[in-house]
Amino acid sequence: MNQFFAKCPFCNGQVVIVSYRCKNCNTKIEGQFAPNEFNNLTQEDLNFLRLYLKNRGNLTKVAEKLGVSYPTVHSYFSRVLANLGYSSSEEDSYSSVLEKLENNQIDFSTAISIIKGEKEVKS
C-alpha cells in the first residue's frame, strides 16, 4: 500500500483526500477530507514518536535506545513538536540552551542562569 503524502510530491501544495474505501466490505466514502497534523511528520519523526511512546515518554530511555545524549534527544522531541504545530518559544529556548551545553559552548552554571532568565541566549 502506498504511503500518504501530506503535500503534493510535484508542487508541494496542500493535499485533499477525496475518498476512503473499506478493505473488508468495499464500502467507499467520497468527499473532501483534510489530513491531520501527524500526516506532516517525516518517517524519521514518526519513528522517533513511536519509540517515545513505547518508552512511555521517558526521554532518558529514548536517548539510551538511540545511543545519543539527552540534549540531542530533547532536540529531536522539540523538532517533532514543532512539526506537529505544538512548539513554543520557551521550549525552543530550552532546546537551544541544551544544545549549547552539549556542544560545550556554555557551561552548566551558565545554562542554569539562562533557564532562570538571568542571562540571555546568544546564538
Phi, psi and omega in degrees: 000139180289148176280145179285136175259128178283335178233153178298128181290349181262315184241358181068018179281170180291136180260140175239131177278130184250346176202155174232145177225134178283128179290335183279304186252357178070014176295136181242133178243127180244151180163202175237117184239132180271140175291158178268176186296335180290338177290345179275352182280145174284168177299322178298316178297317180296318178297319177297315181297320177299315180296319178301315180291319178299330180262020175053037176078014181269102182295332177296316178293321178298317179300317178298314181296323181276345181072034179233170180284163177301314179301325179294314180293328176295322177296319176301314181298317178297321178297316179298315178301316180296318180292337175274351181090016183252022184279147174232155180295327178295316178296319177299321180295316178299316180298319179298317180296315180297321179295316179295322178295315180297323182273011179059029176276337175222161177263175185300315182295325176293319179300315179298317179298319179295314181297323178286350179089010181279338178225159178268152175280126178254131181282000000 
